[in-house]
Amino acid sequence: MDFFLHFIDLFGTFVFALSGAIVGVRHRFDLFGVFALASVTAIGGGCIRDICLGATPPPGLVNIEYFFCIILAIASLSFFQKLVFSFEKPSLFFDALGLGFFAAFGANKTWLYTHSVQLSILLGCVSAVGGGCLRDILVGKTPVIFTKEIYASAAMIGAAIELLGSANIIPERYSILLSIFVCTLIRMVSLKYNITLKTIANKYF
């Protein structure tokens, strides 16, 4: 099970790094800029989570496996750019997939450290959206979680599903897969059908 969770973490890192690299290429960043954006997207949320948990230094900064995942993502985009960009809105697809992976892993790790339901859901969400927020800020875009899009709420639902396994209500292996699937599905369906959250109407400005 530990190997499976580690794989989930590394694969989520790769997927988010690919998401960040795609945005960097679209904004015509140079090679260093693409690497920086991919790195921030891939490990930013996890680093915030680990600092909150006191798990320092964050593994994302000291474990060379994460570095290799980021390099592999950039290389994959470089060599298979036509394939990657053949997806409709590819950065959104990979971002949704990474959202599911990190929501599940973040909730699981927080539960192991704290056994707190609310904190596990919160930091599971932070793990999933933190890197994307930093990425959006770096390219001068309003972070998705502050818009009407269903993003952070999908991550929170995914984190909550993972806790069913962490608390031994259902088998943990199934809860992780279900968490990733549901979170990614909610995000993709909301994008496809333009489902958004309500906003507070401003009548004075």
C-alpha positions, 0 to 999 in steps of 0.5 A, a space after each residue: 500500500 505504501 508503494 501504491 501511495 508513493 506511486 500516486 504522489 509521483 504520478 500526480 507530480 508528473 501530471 501537474 508538472 505537465 500542466 504547468 509546462 503546457 501553460 509555460 509553453 502557451 505563454 512563450 516562456 523560455 526553458 527556465 521559465 517552463 521548468 520553474 512554472 512546472 515545478 511550482 505547479 507540481 510541488 507547490 501545494 504539497 510543500 504548503 501542506 507539509 509546512 502546515 503539518 511540520 513535515 520539514 523539509 518538504 519532500 518535494 524540495 529534497 527528494 530527487 524523484 520529484 525533480 525527475 518527474 518534473 524533468 520527465 514531464 518537460 521532456 514529454 511535452 518537448 518530444 510529444 508536443 503534437 500529441 499532448 496539444 491534440 487534447 482539447 484544452 490540454 492544460 485543463 485536462 491534466 490539471 483536472 487529473 492532477 487535482 484528483 491525485 493530489 486531493 487523494 494523496 494530501 488527505 491521506 497524508 494529513 490523516 496519517 499525521 493528524 487523524 483530523 477529518 476537517 484538517 485532512 479535507 482542508 489540506 487535501 484541498 490545499 495539496 490539490 489547488 496550491 500549485 495551480 494557484 501559484 502557477 496562475 499568479 505567476 502568469 498574471 491570471 486570477 487563480 481558478 479557486 477565486 472564480 465561479 469554476 468548480 475547482 476547490 470544491 471538487 478537491 474537497 469532495 475527493 479528499 472526503 472520499 479518500 477519508 472513507 478509506 483512511 478511516 477504514 470504512 471502505 478498503 483504502 486502495 478503492 477509496 484512493 481510486 474512487 477519490 481520484 476518479 470522482 474529483 477529476 470527473 466533477 472537474 471535467 463535467 463542470 468544464 464541459 457543461 459550464 457548471 459554476 458556483 453562484 456568486 454574490 450579486 453586486 448591486 452598487 458597482 
